[in-house]
Amino acid sequence: MQIVKKKGVYMRQFFLPRARKGVNILLLCLLAPGWSTLTAKMTFDAGQNRNRATSHEAKQKKYPESWNIPIVPGSKLETLSKTYGKKTALLPPRDLDDQAPLPGWFRAFLREKLAGLPTKGRPQYPPGAGELLLWLKSNQDFSQDELNSRLEKQRQKVQAVKIENKRRAMYPAEWEVEVPEGTKLDKLRKRLDAEFSLLPEKDIEDTTPLPIWFRVYMRKQFPRLPKSGPYQYPRTAVRSLQRMLSNPDAIEIDNKQY
Protein backbone atom coordinates (compact mmCIF):
# COMPACT_ATOMS: atom_id res chain seq x y z
CA MET A 1 0.00 0.00 0.00
CA GLN A 2 2.75 2.40 0.85
CA ILE A 3 4.45 1.59 -2.38
CA VAL A 4 1.21 2.16 -4.27
CA LYS A 5 0.73 5.46 -2.47
CA LYS A 6 4.20 6.47 -3.26
CA LYS A 7 3.61 5.50 -6.84
CA GLY A 8 0.37 7.45 -6.87
CA VAL A 9 2.01 10.48 -5.36
CA TYR A 10 4.84 10.08 -7.75
CA MET A 11 2.43 9.76 -10.67
CA ARG A 12 0.51 12.87 -9.58
CA GLN A 13 3.72 14.81 -9.11
CA PHE A 14 5.02 13.69 -12.45
CA PHE A 15 1.93 13.98 -14.66
CA LEU A 16 -0.03 16.95 -13.32
CA PRO A 17 2.61 19.63 -13.90
CA ARG A 18 3.19 18.15 -17.32
CA ALA A 19 -0.54 18.07 -17.99
CA ARG A 20 -0.79 21.74 -17.11
CA LYS A 21 2.18 22.44 -19.31
CA GLY A 22 0.50 20.50 -22.15
CA VAL A 23 -2.68 22.55 -21.74
CA ASN A 24 -0.62 25.74 -21.90
CA ILE A 25 1.08 24.55 -25.06
CA LEU A 26 -2.29 23.60 -26.56
CA LEU A 27 -3.72 27.04 -25.72
CA LEU A 28 -0.63 28.68 -27.17
CA CYS A 29 -1.04 26.72 -30.40
CA LEU A 30 -4.69 27.71 -30.63
CA LEU A 31 -4.02 31.37 -29.93
CA ALA A 32 -0.83 31.68 -31.98
CA PRO A 33 -2.51 32.03 -35.41
CA GLY A 34 -4.84 34.75 -34.15
CA TRP A 35 -2.00 36.54 -32.41
CA SER A 36 0.14 36.29 -35.52
CA THR A 37 -2.69 37.71 -37.62
CA LEU A 38 -3.21 40.56 -35.14
CA THR A 39 0.51 41.28 -35.03
CA ALA A 40 0.72 41.19 -38.81
CA LYS A 41 -2.26 43.53 -39.11
CA MET A 42 -0.74 45.97 -36.63
CA THR A 43 2.55 45.88 -38.53
CA PHE A 44 0.74 46.35 -41.84
CA ASP A 45 -1.31 49.28 -40.53
CA ALA A 46 1.81 50.92 -39.15
CA GLY A 47 3.51 50.45 -42.51
CA GLN A 48 0.52 51.90 -44.31
CA ASN A 49 0.56 54.95 -42.06
CA ARG A 50 4.27 55.43 -42.72
CA ASN A 51 3.71 55.02 -46.45
CA ARG A 52 0.87 57.55 -46.43
CA ALA A 53 3.02 60.01 -44.53
CA THR A 54 5.96 59.42 -46.87
CA SER A 55 3.70 59.70 -49.92
CA HIS A 56 2.25 62.96 -48.64
CA GLU A 57 5.72 64.31 -47.92
CA ALA A 58 6.98 63.23 -51.34
CA LYS A 59 3.99 64.85 -53.02
CA GLN A 60 4.78 68.08 -51.20
CA LYS A 61 8.40 67.98 -52.37
CA LYS A 62 8.27 66.55 -55.86
CA TYR A 63 7.40 69.81 -57.66
CA PRO A 64 10.69 71.58 -58.51
CA GLU A 65 11.42 74.79 -56.66
CA SER A 66 12.15 76.44 -60.01
CA TRP A 67 8.45 76.18 -60.86
CA ASN A 68 7.48 78.49 -58.01
CA ILE A 69 6.88 82.20 -58.51
CA PRO A 70 7.68 85.03 -56.05
CA ILE A 71 4.58 85.94 -54.03
CA VAL A 72 4.08 89.21 -52.17
CA PRO A 73 3.17 88.69 -48.48
CA GLY A 74 -0.35 89.83 -47.65
CA SER A 75 -1.50 89.77 -51.28
CA LYS A 76 -4.55 87.96 -52.61
CA LEU A 77 -2.21 85.62 -54.41
CA GLU A 78 -0.59 84.61 -51.12
CA THR A 79 -4.01 83.69 -49.72
CA LEU A 80 -4.80 81.75 -52.89
CA SER A 81 -1.49 79.86 -52.86
CA LYS A 82 -1.83 78.95 -49.18
CA THR A 83 -5.41 77.72 -49.63
CA TYR A 84 -4.53 75.45 -52.53
CA GLY A 85 -1.11 74.53 -51.18
CA LYS A 86 -3.00 72.48 -48.59
CA LYS A 87 -4.73 70.60 -51.42
CA THR A 88 -1.67 69.42 -53.32
CA ALA A 89 -1.98 66.02 -51.60
CA LEU A 90 -5.23 65.58 -53.56
CA LEU A 91 -3.48 65.84 -56.92
CA PRO A 92 -3.58 62.63 -59.01
CA PRO A 93 -0.66 60.19 -58.49
CA ARG A 94 0.45 60.72 -62.10
CA ASP A 95 -0.02 64.48 -62.15
CA LEU A 96 3.67 64.94 -62.98
CA ASP A 97 3.31 63.09 -66.27
CA ASP A 98 2.68 66.63 -67.46
CA GLN A 99 5.98 68.44 -66.92
CA ALA A 100 4.59 71.93 -67.56
CA PRO A 101 6.38 74.26 -65.08
CA LEU A 102 3.31 74.88 -62.91
CA PRO A 103 3.67 74.89 -59.08
CA GLY A 104 1.67 72.35 -57.08
CA TRP A 105 -0.73 74.85 -55.52
CA PHE A 106 -1.56 76.26 -58.98
CA ARG A 107 -2.23 72.75 -60.32
CA ALA A 108 -4.61 72.08 -57.43
CA PHE A 109 -6.30 75.43 -58.16
CA LEU A 110 -6.76 74.58 -61.85
CA ARG A 111 -8.13 71.11 -61.14
CA GLU A 112 -10.76 72.55 -58.84
CA LYS A 113 -11.76 75.29 -61.29
CA LEU A 114 -11.47 73.34 -64.56
CA ALA A 115 -13.52 70.16 -64.23
CA GLY A 116 -12.59 67.17 -66.39
CA LEU A 117 -8.83 67.64 -66.75
CA PRO A 118 -6.99 64.35 -67.49
CA THR A 119 -5.32 62.64 -64.53
CA LYS A 120 -2.40 60.94 -66.33
CA GLY A 121 -0.33 61.26 -69.46
CA ARG A 122 0.08 64.58 -71.17
CA PRO A 123 -1.06 67.20 -71.54
CA GLN A 124 -3.18 67.47 -68.41
CA TYR A 125 -3.37 71.26 -68.32
CA PRO A 126 -4.38 73.80 -71.00
CA PRO A 127 -1.51 75.37 -72.99
CA GLY A 128 -2.59 78.80 -71.69
CA ALA A 129 -2.16 77.81 -68.04
CA GLY A 130 1.37 79.22 -67.98
CA GLU A 131 0.10 82.57 -69.25
CA LEU A 132 -2.54 82.64 -66.51
CA LEU A 133 0.17 81.98 -63.91
CA LEU A 134 2.27 84.84 -65.27
CA TRP A 135 -0.77 87.13 -65.14
CA LEU A 136 -1.28 86.23 -61.48
CA LYS A 137 2.39 86.91 -60.82
CA SER A 138 2.00 90.42 -62.28
CA ASN A 139 -1.40 91.05 -60.65
CA GLN A 140 -1.08 89.64 -57.16
CA ASP A 141 -4.03 91.70 -55.87
CA PHE A 142 -6.07 90.62 -58.86
CA SER A 143 -9.67 91.44 -59.64
CA GLN A 144 -11.83 88.36 -59.00
CA ASP A 145 -13.99 89.20 -62.03
CA GLU A 146 -10.91 89.34 -64.25
CA LEU A 147 -9.63 86.07 -62.85
CA ASN A 148 -13.00 84.41 -63.48
CA SER A 149 -12.98 85.70 -67.05
CA ARG A 150 -9.52 84.25 -67.68
CA LEU A 151 -10.52 80.95 -66.08
CA GLU A 152 -13.48 80.73 -68.42
CA LYS A 153 -11.14 80.97 -71.41
CA GLN A 154 -9.09 78.10 -69.96
CA ARG A 155 -12.26 76.12 -69.31
CA GLN A 156 -13.09 76.26 -73.01
CA LYS A 157 -9.80 74.50 -73.80
CA VAL A 158 -10.37 71.48 -71.55
CA GLN A 159 -11.95 69.38 -74.30
CA ALA A 160 -8.99 70.01 -76.62
CA VAL A 161 -6.63 68.97 -73.82
CA LYS A 162 -8.54 65.71 -73.35
CA ILE A 163 -8.43 64.95 -77.09
CA GLU A 164 -4.68 65.56 -77.33
CA ASN A 165 -4.08 63.55 -74.16
CA LYS A 166 -5.97 60.62 -75.65
CA ARG A 167 -4.09 60.82 -78.95
CA ARG A 168 -0.67 61.01 -77.29
CA ALA A 169 -1.52 57.94 -75.19
CA MET A 170 -1.62 55.92 -78.42
CA TYR A 171 2.14 56.38 -78.88
CA PRO A 172 4.06 53.80 -76.80
CA ALA A 173 6.32 55.22 -74.10
CA GLU A 174 9.11 52.96 -75.40
CA TRP A 175 9.34 55.12 -78.51
CA GLU A 176 10.61 58.05 -76.47
CA VAL A 177 14.36 58.63 -76.36
CA GLU A 178 16.56 60.35 -73.81
CA VAL A 179 17.85 63.74 -74.90
CA PRO A 180 20.55 65.44 -72.79
CA GLU A 181 19.06 68.43 -70.97
CA GLY A 182 20.19 71.89 -71.94
CA THR A 183 21.51 70.85 -75.36
CA LYS A 184 20.43 72.37 -78.65
CA LEU A 185 18.57 69.18 -79.42
CA ASP A 186 16.71 69.39 -76.11
CA LYS A 187 15.52 72.92 -76.93
CA LEU A 188 14.44 71.77 -80.37
CA ARG A 189 12.68 68.74 -78.91
CA LYS A 190 10.58 70.93 -76.61
CA ARG A 191 9.54 73.23 -79.45
CA LEU A 192 8.61 70.36 -81.72
CA ASP A 193 6.75 68.41 -79.04
CA ALA A 194 4.51 71.44 -78.48
CA GLU A 195 3.49 71.17 -82.15
CA PHE A 196 1.94 67.72 -81.74
CA SER A 197 -1.20 68.92 -83.52
CA LEU A 198 0.77 68.94 -86.81
CA LEU A 199 0.74 65.14 -86.87
CA PRO A 200 -2.10 63.75 -89.02
CA GLU A 201 -4.84 61.69 -87.40
CA LYS A 202 -3.51 58.44 -88.88
CA ASP A 203 0.15 59.11 -88.15
CA ILE A 204 0.14 56.28 -85.60
CA GLU A 205 -0.53 53.74 -88.36
CA ASP A 206 3.22 53.88 -89.04
CA THR A 207 4.65 51.93 -86.09
CA THR A 208 8.27 52.86 -86.69
CA PRO A 209 9.61 53.54 -83.14
CA LEU A 210 10.07 57.29 -83.56
CA PRO A 211 9.29 59.77 -80.74
CA ILE A 212 6.55 62.33 -81.27
CA TRP A 213 8.87 65.33 -81.52
CA PHE A 214 10.99 63.64 -84.21
CA ARG A 215 7.87 62.79 -86.22
CA VAL A 216 6.96 66.48 -86.16
CA TYR A 217 10.53 67.28 -87.21
CA MET A 218 10.34 64.91 -90.19
CA ARG A 219 6.98 66.27 -91.32
CA LYS A 220 8.28 69.84 -91.19
CA GLN A 221 11.35 68.77 -93.18
CA PHE A 222 9.31 66.76 -95.67
CA PRO A 223 5.76 68.18 -95.94
CA ARG A 224 4.78 65.65 -98.61
CA LEU A 225 5.17 62.57 -96.43
CA PRO A 226 2.14 60.23 -96.55
CA LYS A 227 -0.50 60.90 -93.90
CA SER A 228 -1.77 57.34 -93.45
CA GLY A 229 -0.69 53.74 -93.79
CA PRO A 230 2.20 51.69 -92.34
CA TYR A 231 4.94 53.39 -94.42
CA GLN A 232 4.82 57.13 -93.83
CA TYR A 233 8.42 57.79 -92.78
CA PRO A 234 11.55 57.03 -94.85
CA ARG A 235 13.69 54.04 -93.93
CA THR A 236 16.56 56.39 -93.07
CA ALA A 237 14.51 58.09 -90.32
CA VAL A 238 15.88 55.90 -87.51
CA ARG A 239 19.49 56.51 -88.58
CA SER A 240 18.82 60.26 -88.78
CA LEU A 241 17.45 60.19 -85.23
CA GLN A 242 20.50 58.29 -83.98
CA ARG A 243 22.86 60.83 -85.57
CA MET A 244 21.01 63.69 -83.84
CA LEU A 245 21.23 61.89 -80.48
CA SER A 246 24.95 61.21 -80.96
CA ASN A 247 25.64 64.93 -81.50
CA PRO A 248 22.93 66.82 -79.57
CA ASP A 249 24.77 70.15 -79.77
CA ALA A 250 25.75 69.89 -83.43
CA ILE A 251 22.26 70.39 -84.84
CA GLU A 252 21.53 73.70 -86.55
CA ILE A 253 18.22 75.22 -85.48
CA ASP A 254 16.42 77.36 -88.03
CA ASN A 255 14.40 79.76 -85.88
CA LYS A 256 12.13 80.61 -88.78
CA GLN A 257 11.14 76.97 -89.20
CA TYR A 258 11.24 75.94 -85.55
C-alpha positions as YAML, in Angstrom:
chain: A
units: angstrom
residues:
- id: 1
  name: MET
  ca: [0.00, 0.00, 0.00]
- id: 2
  name: GLN
  ca: [2.75, 2.40, 0.85]
- id: 3
  name: ILE
  ca: [4.45, 1.59, -2.38]
- id: 4
  name: VAL
  ca: [1.21, 2.16, -4.27]
- id: 5
  name: LYS
  ca: [0.73, 5.46, -2.47]
- id: 6
  name: LYS
  ca: [4.20, 6.47, -3.26]
- id: 7
  name: LYS
  ca: [3.61, 5.50, -6.84]
- id: 8
  name: GLY
  ca: [0.37, 7.45, -6.87]
- id: 9
  name: VAL
  ca: [2.01, 10.48, -5.36]
- id: 10
  name: TYR
  ca: [4.84, 10.08, -7.75]
- id: 11
  name: MET
  ca: [2.43, 9.76, -10.67]
- id: 12
  name: ARG
  ca: [0.51, 12.87, -9.58]
- id: 13
  name: GLN
  ca: [3.72, 14.81, -9.11]
- id: 14
  name: PHE
  ca: [5.02, 13.69, -12.45]
- id: 15
  name: PHE
  ca: [1.93, 13.98, -14.66]
- id: 16
  name: LEU
  ca: [-0.03, 16.95, -13.32]
- id: 17
  name: PRO
  ca: [2.61, 19.63, -13.90]
- id: 18
  name: ARG
  ca: [3.19, 18.15, -17.32]
- id: 19
  name: ALA
  ca: [-0.54, 18.07, -17.99]
- id: 20
  name: ARG
  ca: [-0.79, 21.74, -17.11]
- id: 21
  name: LYS
  ca: [2.18, 22.44, -19.31]
- id: 22
  name: GLY
  ca: [0.50, 20.50, -22.15]
- id: 23
  name: VAL
  ca: [-2.68, 22.55, -21.74]
- id: 24
  name: ASN
  ca: [-0.62, 25.74, -21.90]
- id: 25
  name: ILE
  ca: [1.08, 24.55, -25.06]
- id: 26
  name: LEU
  ca: [-2.29, 23.60, -26.56]
- id: 27
  name: LEU
  ca: [-3.72, 27.04, -25.72]
- id: 28
  name: LEU
  ca: [-0.63, 28.68, -27.17]
- id: 29
  name: CYS
  ca: [-1.04, 26.72, -30.40]
- id: 30
  name: LEU
  ca: [-4.69, 27.71, -30.63]
- id: 31
  name: LEU
  ca: [-4.02, 31.37, -29.93]
- id: 32
  name: ALA
  ca: [-0.83, 31.68, -31.98]
- id: 33
  name: PRO
  ca: [-2.51, 32.03, -35.41]
- id: 34
  name: GLY
  ca: [-4.84, 34.75, -34.15]
- id: 35
  name: TRP
  ca: [-2.00, 36.54, -32.41]
- id: 36
  name: SER
  ca: [0.14, 36.29, -35.52]
- id: 37
  name: THR
  ca: [-2.69, 37.71, -37.62]
- id: 38
  name: LEU
  ca: [-3.21, 40.56, -35.14]
- id: 39
  name: THR
  ca: [0.51, 41.28, -35.03]
- id: 40
  name: ALA
  ca: [0.72, 41.19, -38.81]
- id: 41
  name: LYS
  ca: [-2.26, 43.53, -39.11]
- id: 42
  name: MET
  ca: [-0.74, 45.97, -36.63]
- id: 43
  name: THR
  ca: [2.55, 45.88, -38.53]
- id: 44
  name: PHE
  ca: [0.74, 46.35, -41.84]
- id: 45
  name: ASP
  ca: [-1.31, 49.28, -40.53]
- id: 46
  name: ALA
  ca: [1.81, 50.92, -39.15]
- id: 47
  name: GLY
  ca: [3.51, 50.45, -42.51]
- id: 48
  name: GLN
  ca: [0.52, 51.90, -44.31]
- id: 49
  name: ASN
  ca: [0.56, 54.95, -42.06]
- id: 50
  name: ARG
  ca: [4.27, 55.43, -42.72]
- id: 51
  name: ASN
  ca: [3.71, 55.02, -46.45]
- id: 52
  name: ARG
  ca: [0.87, 57.55, -46.43]
- id: 53
  name: ALA
  ca: [3.02, 60.01, -44.53]
- id: 54
  name: THR
  ca: [5.96, 59.42, -46.87]
- id: 55
  name: SER
  ca: [3.70, 59.70, -49.92]
- id: 56
  name: HIS
  ca: [2.25, 62.96, -48.64]
- id: 57
  name: GLU
  ca: [5.72, 64.31, -47.92]
- id: 58
  name: ALA
  ca: [6.98, 63.23, -51.34]
- id: 59
  name: LYS
  ca: [3.99, 64.85, -53.02]
- id: 60
  name: GLN
  ca: [4.78, 68.08, -51.20]
- id: 61
  name: LYS
  ca: [8.40, 67.98, -52.37]
- id: 62
  name: LYS
  ca: [8.27, 66.55, -55.86]
- id: 63
  name: TYR
  ca: [7.40, 69.81, -57.66]
- id: 64
  name: PRO
  ca: [10.69, 71.58, -58.51]
- id: 65
  name: GLU
  ca: [11.42, 74.79, -56.66]
- id: 66
  name: SER
  ca: [12.15, 76.44, -60.01]
- id: 67
  name: TRP
  ca: [8.45, 76.18, -60.86]
- id: 68
  name: ASN
  ca: [7.48, 78.49, -58.01]
- id: 69
  name: ILE
  ca: [6.88, 82.20, -58.51]
- id: 70
  name: PRO
  ca: [7.68, 85.03, -56.05]
- id: 71
  name: ILE
  ca: [4.58, 85.94, -54.03]
- id: 72
  name: VAL
  ca: [4.08, 89.21, -52.17]
- id: 73
  name: PRO
  ca: [3.17, 88.69, -48.48]
- id: 74
  name: GLY
  ca: [-0.35, 89.83, -47.65]
- id: 75
  name: SER
  ca: [-1.50, 89.77, -51.28]
- id: 76
  name: LYS
  ca: [-4.55, 87.96, -52.61]
- id: 77
  name: LEU
  ca: [-2.21, 85.62, -54.41]
- id: 78
  name: GLU
  ca: [-0.59, 84.61, -51.12]
- id: 79
  name: THR
  ca: [-4.01, 83.69, -49.72]
- id: 80
  name: LEU
  ca: [-4.80, 81.75, -52.89]
- id: 81
  name: SER
  ca: [-1.49, 79.86, -52.86]
- id: 82
  name: LYS
  ca: [-1.83, 78.95, -49.18]
- id: 83
  name: THR
  ca: [-5.41, 77.72, -49.63]
- id: 84
  name: TYR
  ca: [-4.53, 75.45, -52.53]
- id: 85
  name: GLY
  ca: [-1.11, 74.53, -51.18]
- id: 86
  name: LYS
  ca: [-3.00, 72.48, -48.59]
- id: 87
  name: LYS
  ca: [-4.73, 70.60, -51.42]
- id: 88
  name: THR
  ca: [-1.67, 69.42, -53.32]
- id: 89
  name: ALA
  ca: [-1.98, 66.02, -51.60]
- id: 90
  name: LEU
  ca: [-5.23, 65.58, -53.56]
- id: 91
  name: LEU
  ca: [-3.48, 65.84, -56.92]
- id: 92
  name: PRO
  ca: [-3.58, 62.63, -59.01]
- id: 93
  name: PRO
  ca: [-0.66, 60.19, -58.49]
- id: 94
  name: ARG
  ca: [0.45, 60.72, -62.10]
- id: 95
  name: ASP
  ca: [-0.02, 64.48, -62.15]
- id: 96
  name: LEU
  ca: [3.67, 64.94, -62.98]
- id: 97
  name: ASP
  ca: [3.31, 63.09, -66.27]
- id: 98
  name: ASP
  ca: [2.68, 66.63, -67.46]
- id: 99
  name: GLN
  ca: [5.98, 68.44, -66.92]
- id: 100
  name: ALA
  ca: [4.59, 71.93, -67.56]
- id: 101
  name: PRO
  ca: [6.38, 74.26, -65.08]
- id: 102
  name: LEU
  ca: [3.31, 74.88, -62.91]
- id: 103
  name: PRO
  ca: [3.67, 74.89, -59.08]
- id: 104
  name: GLY
  ca: [1.67, 72.35, -57.08]
- id: 105
  name: TRP
  ca: [-0.73, 74.85, -55.52]
- id: 106
  name: PHE
  ca: [-1.56, 76.26, -58.98]
- id: 107
  name: ARG
  ca: [-2.23, 72.75, -60.32]
- id: 108
  name: ALA
  ca: [-4.61, 72.08, -57.43]
- id: 109
  name: PHE
  ca: [-6.30, 75.43, -58.16]
- id: 110
  name: LEU
  ca: [-6.76, 74.58, -61.85]
- id: 111
  name: ARG
  ca: [-8.13, 71.11, -61.14]
- id: 112
  name: GLU
  ca: [-10.76, 72.55, -58.84]
- id: 113
  name: LYS
  ca: [-11.76, 75.29, -61.29]
- id: 114
  name: LEU
  ca: [-11.47, 73.34, -64.56]
- id: 115
  name: ALA
  ca: [-13.52, 70.16, -64.23]
- id: 116
  name: GLY
  ca: [-12.59, 67.17, -66.39]
- id: 117
  name: LEU
  ca: [-8.83, 67.64, -66.75]
- id: 118
  name: PRO
  ca: [-6.99, 64.35, -67.49]
- id: 119
  name: THR
  ca: [-5.32, 62.64, -64.53]
- id: 120
  name: LYS
  ca: [-2.40, 60.94, -66.33]
- id: 121
  name: GLY
  ca: [-0.33, 61.26, -69.46]
- id: 122
  name: ARG
  ca: [0.08, 64.58, -71.17]
- id: 123
  name: PRO
  ca: [-1.06, 67.20, -71.54]
- id: 124
  name: GLN
  ca: [-3.18, 67.47, -68.41]
- id: 125
  name: TYR
  ca: [-3.37, 71.26, -68.32]
- id: 126
  name: PRO
  ca: [-4.38, 73.80, -71.00]
- id: 127
  name: PRO
  ca: [-1.51, 75.37, -72.99]
- id: 128
  name: GLY
  ca: [-2.59, 78.80, -71.69]
- id: 129
  name: ALA
  ca: [-2.16, 77.81, -68.04]
- id: 130
  name: GLY
  ca: [1.37, 79.22, -67.98]
- id: 131
  name: GLU
  ca: [0.10, 82.57, -69.25]
- id: 132
  name: LEU
  ca: [-2.54, 82.64, -66.51]
- id: 133
  name: LEU
  ca: [0.17, 81.98, -63.91]
- id: 134
  name: LEU
  ca: [2.27, 84.84, -65.27]
- id: 135
  name: TRP
  ca: [-0.77, 87.13, -65.14]
- id: 136
  name: LEU
  ca: [-1.28, 86.23, -61.48]
- id: 137
  name: LYS
  ca: [2.39, 86.91, -60.82]
- id: 138
  name: SER
  ca: [2.00, 90.42, -62.28]
- id: 139
  name: ASN
  ca: [-1.40, 91.05, -60.65]
- id: 140
  name: GLN
  ca: [-1.08, 89.64, -57.16]
- id: 141
  name: ASP
  ca: [-4.03, 91.70, -55.87]
- id: 142
  name: PHE
  ca: [-6.07, 90.62, -58.86]
- id: 143
  name: SER
  ca: [-9.67, 91.44, -59.64]
- id: 144
  name: GLN
  ca: [-11.83, 88.36, -59.00]
- id: 145
  name: ASP
  ca: [-13.99, 89.20, -62.03]
- id: 146
  name: GLU
  ca: [-10.91, 89.34, -64.25]
- id: 147
  name: LEU
  ca: [-9.63, 86.07, -62.85]
- id: 148
  name: ASN
  ca: [-13.00, 84.41, -63.48]
- id: 149
  name: SER
  ca: [-12.98, 85.70, -67.05]
- id: 150
  name: ARG
  ca: [-9.52, 84.25, -67.68]
- id: 151
  name: LEU
  ca: [-10.52, 80.95, -66.08]
- id: 152
  name: GLU
  ca: [-13.48, 80.73, -68.42]
- id: 153
  name: LYS
  ca: [-11.14, 80.97, -71.41]
- id: 154
  name: GLN
  ca: [-9.09, 78.10, -69.96]
- id: 155
  name: ARG
  ca: [-12.26, 76.12, -69.31]
- id: 156
  name: GLN
  ca: [-13.09, 76.26, -73.01]
- id: 157
  name: LYS
  ca: [-9.80, 74.50, -73.80]
- id: 158
  name: VAL
  ca: [-10.37, 71.48, -71.55]
- id: 159
  name: GLN
  ca: [-11.95, 69.38, -74.30]
- id: 160
  name: ALA
  ca: [-8.99, 70.01, -76.62]
- id: 161
  name: VAL
  ca: [-6.63, 68.97, -73.82]
- id: 162
  name: LYS
  ca: [-8.54, 65.71, -73.35]
- id: 163
  name: ILE
  ca: [-8.43, 64.95, -77.09]
- id: 164
  name: GLU
  ca: [-4.68, 65.56, -77.33]
- id: 165
  name: ASN
  ca: [-4.08, 63.55, -74.16]
- id: 166
  name: LYS
  ca: [-5.97, 60.62, -75.65]
- id: 167
  name: ARG
  ca: [-4.09, 60.82, -78.95]
- id: 168
  name: ARG
  ca: [-0.67, 61.01, -77.29]
- id: 169
  name: ALA
  ca: [-1.52, 57.94, -75.19]
- id: 170
  name: MET
  ca: [-1.62, 55.92, -78.42]
- id: 171
  name: TYR
  ca: [2.14, 56.38, -78.88]
- id: 172
  name: PRO
  ca: [4.06, 53.80, -76.80]
- id: 173
  name: ALA
  ca: [6.32, 55.22, -74.10]
- id: 174
  name: GLU
  ca: [9.11, 52.96, -75.40]
- id: 175
  name: TRP
  ca: [9.34, 55.12, -78.51]
- id: 176
  name: GLU
  ca: [10.61, 58.05, -76.47]
- id: 177
  name: VAL
  ca: [14.36, 58.63, -76.36]
- id: 178
  name: GLU
  ca: [16.56, 60.35, -73.81]
- id: 179
  name: VAL
  ca: [17.85, 63.74, -74.90]
- id: 180
  name: PRO
  ca: [20.55, 65.44, -72.79]
- id: 181
  name: GLU
  ca: [19.06, 68.43, -70.97]
- id: 182
  name: GLY
  ca: [20.19, 71.89, -71.94]
- id: 183
  name: THR
  ca: [21.51, 70.85, -75.36]
- id: 184
  name: LYS
  ca: [20.43, 72.37, -78.65]
- id: 185
  name: LEU
  ca: [18.57, 69.18, -79.42]
- id: 186
  name: ASP
  ca: [16.71, 69.39, -76.11]
- id: 187
  name: LYS
  ca: [15.52, 72.92, -76.93]
- id: 188
  name: LEU
  ca: [14.44, 71.77, -80.37]
- id: 189
  name: ARG
  ca: [12.68, 68.74, -78.91]
- id: 190
  name: LYS
  ca: [10.58, 70.93, -76.61]
- id: 191
  name: ARG
  ca: [9.54, 73.23, -79.45]
- id: 192
  name: LEU
  ca: [8.61, 70.36, -81.72]
- id: 193
  name: ASP
  ca: [6.75, 68.41, -79.04]
- id: 194
  name: ALA
  ca: [4.51, 71.44, -78.48]
- id: 195
  name: GLU
  ca: [3.49, 71.17, -82.15]
- id: 196
  name: PHE
  ca: [1.94, 67.72, -81.74]
- id: 197
  name: SER
  ca: [-1.20, 68.92, -83.52]
- id: 198
  name: LEU
  ca: [0.77, 68.94, -86.81]
- id: 199
  name: LEU
  ca: [0.74, 65.14, -86.87]
- id: 200
  name: PRO
  ca: [-2.10, 63.75, -89.02]
- id: 201
  name: GLU
  ca: [-4.84, 61.69, -87.40]
- id: 202
  name: LYS
  ca: [-3.51, 58.44, -88.88]
- id: 203
  name: ASP
  ca: [0.15, 59.11, -88.15]
- id: 204
  name: ILE
  ca: [0.14, 56.28, -85.60]
- id: 205
  name: GLU
  ca: [-0.53, 53.74, -88.36]
- id: 206
  name: ASP
  ca: [3.22, 53.88, -89.04]
- id: 207
  name: THR
  ca: [4.65, 51.93, -86.09]
- id: 208
  name: THR
  ca: [8.27, 52.86, -86.69]
- id: 209
  name: PRO
  ca: [9.61, 53.54, -83.14]
- id: 210
  name: LEU
  ca: [10.07, 57.29, -83.56]
- id: 211
  name: PRO
  ca: [9.29, 59.77, -80.74]
- id: 212
  name: ILE
  ca: [6.55, 62.33, -81.27]
- id: 213
  name: TRP
  ca: [8.87, 65.33, -81.52]
- id: 214
  name: PHE
  ca: [10.99, 63.64, -84.21]
- id: 215
  name: ARG
  ca: [7.87, 62.79, -86.22]
- id: 216
  name: VAL
  ca: [6.96, 66.48, -86.16]
- id: 217
  name: TYR
  ca: [10.53, 67.28, -87.21]
- id: 218
  name: MET
  ca: [10.34, 64.91, -90.19]
- id: 219
  name: ARG
  ca: [6.98, 66.27, -91.32]
- id: 220
  name: LYS
  ca: [8.28, 69.84, -91.19]
- id: 221
  name: GLN
  ca: [11.35, 68.77, -93.18]
- id: 222
  name: PHE
  ca: [9.31, 66.76, -95.67]
- id: 223
  name: PRO
  ca: [5.76, 68.18, -95.94]
- id: 224
  name: ARG
  ca: [4.78, 65.65, -98.61]
- id: 225
  name: LEU
  ca: [5.17, 62.57, -96.43]
- id: 226
  name: PRO
  ca: [2.14, 60.23, -96.55]
- id: 227
  name: LYS
  ca: [-0.50, 60.90, -93.90]
- id: 228
  name: SER
  ca: [-1.77, 57.34, -93.45]
- id: 229
  name: GLY
  ca: [-0.69, 53.74, -93.79]
- id: 230
  name: PRO
  ca: [2.20, 51.69, -92.34]
- id: 231
  name: TYR
  ca: [4.94, 53.39, -94.42]
- id: 232
  name: GLN
  ca: [4.82, 57.13, -93.83]
- id: 233
  name: TYR
  ca: [8.42, 57.79, -92.78]
- id: 234
  name: PRO
  ca: [11.55, 57.03, -94.85]
- id: 235
  name: ARG
  ca: [13.69, 54.04, -93.93]
- id: 236
  name: THR
  ca: [16.56, 56.39, -93.07]
- id: 237
  name: ALA
  ca: [14.51, 58.09, -90.32]
- id: 238
  name: VAL
  ca: [15.88, 55.90, -87.51]
- id: 239
  name: ARG
  ca: [19.49, 56.51, -88.58]
- id: 240
  name: SER
  ca: [18.82, 60.26, -88.78]
- id: 241
  name: LEU
  ca: [17.45, 60.19, -85.23]
- id: 242
  name: GLN
  ca: [20.50, 58.29, -83.98]
- id: 243
  name: ARG
  ca: [22.86, 60.83, -85.57]
- id: 244
  name: MET
  ca: [21.01, 63.69, -83.84]
- id: 245
  name: LEU
  ca: [21.23, 61.89, -80.48]
- id: 246
  name: SER
  ca: [24.95, 61.21, -80.96]
- id: 247
  name: ASN
  ca: [25.64, 64.93, -81.50]
- id: 248
  name: PRO
  ca: [22.93, 66.82, -79.57]
- id: 249
  name: ASP
  ca: [24.77, 70.15, -79.77]
- id: 250
  name: ALA
  ca: [25.75, 69.89, -83.43]
- id: 251
  name: ILE
  ca: [22.26, 70.39, -84.84]
- id: 252
  name: GLU
  ca: [21.53, 73.70, -86.55]
- id: 253
  name: ILE
  ca: [18.22, 75.22, -85.48]
- id: 254
  name: ASP
  ca: [16.42, 77.36, -88.03]
- id: 255
  name: ASN
  ca: [14.40, 79.76, -85.88]
- id: 256
  name: LYS
  ca: [12.13, 80.61, -88.78]
- id: 257
  name: GLN
  ca: [11.14, 76.97, -89.20]
- id: 258
  name: TYR
  ca: [11.24, 75.94, -85.55]
...
